[in-house]
Amino acid sequence: MTRFNKFSRSQIFAQSLLSILLLTACSSPNSQSLTASTPTAASNASAASNTLKLLYWQAPTILNPHLAQGNKDFEASRITYEPLASFDKDGKLVPFLAAEIPSLENGGVAKDGKSVTWKLKQGVKWSDGKPFTAADVVFTYQFVSNPAVGATTAATYQAVKSVEALNDYTVKINFQEPNPGWSLPFTGSNGPIIPRHIFEKYNGSNARGGEHIRESFALR
């Protein structure tokens, strides 16, 4: 009985080893040949490597970035709304809704550090066809700075004294005192501009109401 058990185990081990060797010998050349002879596989792999997919455990609940409760809302809103500028991977400002980045050289940044003037891109339209103008930037500040709204981005605008439209495509931001952080308001994830003609009726305690949430999803 003992010899039979030993013999059976030896047979099983030998057969298993032989099967593995046969499978390896049969499958390896075929897989290499398939990869080498299929250009589509290479192109699909290249396309996949250039695509970033983000998976969230929770769906966005609102597309107004100034009422966002987390990254799910901030990042979803960027599909629809853009800031005047944002930062690239090297930390440099890149214009989005702005025509150029303000500087001391072009006169956009005041020498006393108490204001910054942005020139806006012309010909930009909201998804409903209404034109984007400096009035939308002014309204965005009014919305964010309104305590009744309770904007989650309000801290970014605490240093701002006022925002004024010099014309339809030029907006001036005045600071309460010289501000080396002039590039923070209206830029990055806390800076998207929202359309006045859609949200001006929600500039108050009704900002978080159900109708406002529906409006934020409708304009996309």
N, C-alpha and C positions, 0 to 999 in steps of 0.2 A: 504493500500500500504506500509506503514511504517512497520507494523507488518510482512508483507510478506518478506521485505528486511532483517529484523533482523533474521527471521526464516531461510532464505536461507543462510545467513552468518554463523549462528550457525551450520547448517547442514554441510556446506562446511568445517568448522574448525574441527568438530567432525570426519568427514570422512577422512580428511587429517591426523589427529592424529592417527586414527585407522590404516590407511595404513602404516604409518611409523613404528608403533609398530609391525605390522605383518611382514613387510620386515626385520626389525631388528631381530625378533625372528627366521625367516627362514634362514637368510643369515649368521649370526654369527657362529653357530655351524658348518655349512658346510665349511666355510673358515678356521676355526681352524682345522677341521678334515683333510682338503686338505693339509694344511701346515705340519701338524704332520705326515701324512701318505705318503708324497712324499719326499723320501731322495734326489731325483734329485734336487729338489728346494733348499735344504740346500747346496748341493755341488756346484750348480751354483752360489748361493749367495756368497759362500766362494771364488770361483774362481774370481768372479767379484770384490770382495774386495781386491784381490791381483793384480789387473790389473789397471794400470794407463793409461788413454787415454787423449791425449792432442789435443785440437781442436783450430786451428788457423784460423783467418779470412782471411789469405793470404797464398798461397802456396809458398814453397821455390823457389828462382830464381837461386840459384847457390849452388853447393856442395863443393866449395873450401872455407874452414872455414876462410881463411885469407883475403877473399874478402867479407865476410858476411856483410849483411846490417842490421841484427837484429837476434833475437832469432830463428825465423823461419829457417834461413839459418844455424846458429850455431848448432842447435839441429838436424836438418836434416843431416848435414854433419857427425855427430857423429855415424851415422849408418854405415858409410864407413870408416872414418878416426879416428885414436885414437892418444892421446898424449903419451909421455913417462910415465906419471903418472897423476893422478887426485886426488881430495880431497874427502874423504867420509863425511858422515853426522857429524862426530866428528872433522872435519878439519885435518885429518891425510892423508898423501900421500899414495896412493895405486898404485902399479906399473901396467901399461898397456903394453906398448911396452918395458919398461925397465925390466931388470931381477931382479933388486933390487933398493931400495931407497938409494941414496948416504947419507953418514953420516961422521962425524969425525972419528967414530970408525972403519968403514970399508975403510977409506981412500978416499972416494968419494968426500968429501968436503975438500978443501984445508984449512990448518990451518990459512993461511993469508986471507982467505975469498975472494980471487981473482979468483978462478976457482972452477968448479965442474965437476966431471967425472961420466958419466953414462955408465953402462954396459947394453947392449941391449939383448933382448930375441933372441935366435937363432931359425931358422926353421919357422919364420913368413913369409908369402907370401902375396903379393898383390892379388887382386881378379883375375888378369890376369895371375897369376902364377909366376911373377917375385919376387925374394927374397927381403925382407926388410933388409937394412943394414945402417951403419952409414953414408953412402953417401947421403941417403935420409934426414937425420937430418941436415947435412951440407947444402944441397941444400935448405931445408925449410928456414933456416936462410938467405941464399942468396936471396931467393925470397921475404921474408918479409922485409928485410932491403934495398931492391932496391927501391929508391924513384920513379922510373918510374912505378913500379907496383901499388903503392898507397895502400898497404895492410892496412886493418882496424885494424890489430893486432900489427902494428909496434911499438906502444908505450911500449908494454911488453918487447921488445928486445932492448930498447935504452941503457941499461946499459951493453950490451954485446959488447965486443971488437972483438972477433973472435970465430969461432966454428971449431974444427978440428977433423978429424977421426983418432984415434990412431991405429985402425985396423977396420976390418969389423963390429965388434960388440962392439966397445968402442968409445965413443965420449966425447971430452973435451970442455967445454964452458969456455972461458976466459972473465973476466969482466974488465972494464976500471979501477975500483977501488974496494976495499973490499965491497962485496955486501951481506948484510943479507937477501936479497930477491932472493937468488940463485935458489930457488925452483919455481920461476915464469915462466921463459922461458921454452917452450915445455911441459907445464903442463896445465891442466884444459881446458876450452873452447877456450882459445887463443893459445893452444899448439899443436894441431894435426899435425902430420907429413904428408907431401904430397909426392907422388912418383916422384923422379927426372926424371925417364925415360918417364913420361907422361907430366910433366909440365915445363921441362927445356926450351922448345921452346917458352914458354909463359912468360919467366922471363924478362918482359919489359913492354912497353906501350901497347902491344897487350894482356895483361893479362885479360882485361875485354871484349875481343872480343867474337863474337858469337861462333867461333870454340872452344875456351877455355871453354865456358859454356857447350857446348855439350860434350866435353871430361870429364868434371867434373861429368856429369850425367852418362856417359858411364861406368866409372870405379866404379861400386858399387856392 
